C-alpha cells in the first residue's frame, strides 16, 4: 500500500494492527517505518482511542500495555499529529505542566552531555563527575510533584469522562520511574572507585532512567495534554488549578495567574481558619509567630509612612525592641546623631535612587554585627517601606574549609 490513509477508522484499525504485531514480538523499527509509510502521522485523539479500545476489548491487559508502553513511544514518536490541538492560556494547569517539562528537558540535556563524556573519564575526575550527576538527579527527582498532580488532580477527571486506559498506564510508568530514580540514588551513594565501574552504572542504571523519564515527557506533550484539553470542562480545570499549589511545582515557579472565562479563579493553599495566605504558600498564625522566633536574623519593617509596623522578637536579638515602638516614627527610634543617616536612606529609597544600604560593626560587645536595609517595593515598583535585617556573623567569619557531614549545634 503506497497511498496515505486519510480515513479515521482505517487509520485506527491499522494502528491497532501494528501495535498488536509489536506485542507479538515484531521489530519496533520495522513497524515504525511501516507507520510512517502508510499513515505518516496520526491524530493524538486516535492514539488514545486505540489504546483504550485495546484495553476494553481484552485484546491486551493493562499490564501488557504497560510492559510495551515504551515500545509504543518508540514507534509513535514523531508521527503524532498535533494540528488540531487547542491553544493553552498562560497560567493554565497544562501551561504549568508544559513549562515544567521544559525545565525537565533542560536537565535531561545536561545529563546527556555527562553521559557522552563518560568514556573519556579518568579516575581522578570521578568524584567531581559523581557530584554533577547527583546534583542533576536531585533536580530530576522533583518530577514526583509533577506526577502526583497528574495522578490526583488530572486523572480523576479523565476517568470521569470514561478515559481510563491512558491514566492507568501512565500511573504505572510513574511508579517505574520512581523506582528507577531510587535505584539511581542508591547507585550514586555506593562506592564507585574506577571510571570503568562508573561507565557500567551509567549504562545499566542512569541512562535507562533518563530515557524513561524523557519518554514520559513525549507521551504528555503529544498525547495526554492535547487529549485532556479536549476533554475537561473549564469548571474542571478550575478545580485542578485551585488544588495545584497543594502539591507543589517541578523546577518551575509559575508567575501567571489563570482566570477561566466566566468565573473568578482563586489560588488555594494549605490553609487553616486563621491562615495568612501569601502568593507562594500559607501559614497559620502560630506557625508564622514560631517562624520569626527561630530565624537566625532580626527583622524590623517600617512602612511607607515611616512608621514601625513590625519586628521579630527572637530571644537572641542583637538590638533590643519592645512593642512600644510599633506605630512610632522610625526617626524617633534612633539617636539624634544618626537621624541624618536615616533621613538619607528614606529619601533615596523613596525616590528610587537606591535600594540597599549596608553597615557593619566589627566589635559590638565582642561580636561582628551585619546590618542591611532594603527598600520594599510592590509589583509595580511602588515604595511600600523598608526592612532592616540584622545578623550576628561572628561565628560565620571564622568558618573555613567545608562542613559536609551532619553536625548538631548544642548550646
Number of C-alpha atoms within 10 A of each C-alpha: 7 7 8 13 17 13 9 12 11 12 22 21 12 17 21 18 13 20 23 16 14 20 18 9 8 13 13 20 13 11 19 21 13 15 20 16 15 16 22 17 20 22 19 23 20 19 22 18 16 20 22 17 16 19 19 14 10 9 11 16 14 21 13 13 21 19 15 15 19 17 19 20 17 15 22 23 15 15 18 18 17 16 8 11 17 13 9 15 15 15 17 20 24 23 18 24 22 17 18 22 23 15 15 24 16 12 19 19 13 14 20 14 11 17 16 10 12 18 12 9 17 13 14 11 12 17 11 10 18 15 12 15 20 16 12 15 21 13 15 20 18 17 20 18 17 21 21 17 21 20 16 14 20 23 21 15 20 19 14 10 11 10 19 17 22 24 18 17 18 21 17 17 20 22 13 15 22 18 12 19 21 13 15 23 17 11 16 19 11 9 10 16 12 14 19 14 12 23 18 12 16 19 13 12 18 23 16 15 23 21 14 18 23 16 16 21 19 17 20 18 17 23 22 22 22 20 21 20 16 12 14 16 11 15 13 14 19 22 18 20 24 17 18 24 18 15 17 19 19 22 20 16 12 17 11 12 15 18 17 15 9 8 10 10 15 14 19 18 22 14 14 12 7 10 16 15 16 11 10 11 15 17 18 16 14 10 13 13 14 13 13 16 17 14 12 14 20 23 20 17 22 23 18 17 11 17 18 24 17 16 20 20 20 20 9 13 17 16 8 10 15 9 12 8 16 16 15 15 16 21 18 11 13 13 9 9 7 10 15 13 12 13 13 11 20 22 13 15 23 20 11 14 10 14 17 16 14 11 10 15 13 12 10 11 9 9 14 17 18 17 16 15 21 18 23 20 17 9 6 6 9 14 17 17 22 24 20 19 18 21 18 21 16 15 9 9 9 7 9 7 5 6 8 6 6 5 7 6 4 4 3
